[in-house]
Amino acid sequence: MLELLGLLTGLPRLESLSPPPGTARRTVQARSHAVSEKTLARVRALLAKAE
């Protein structure tokens, strides 16, 4: 076990390709999508029909 630890500590560090989970920051702001009431009514009708 000690030999393995010695071997692992002697290896070079890997470069980070992406931030660790939970630390990423959102740089692009989400756009609000305006949808017409006519489109919403049609989608609701299609969903009701599908049930």
Beta strands, then each sheet from edge to edge (+ up, - down):
end
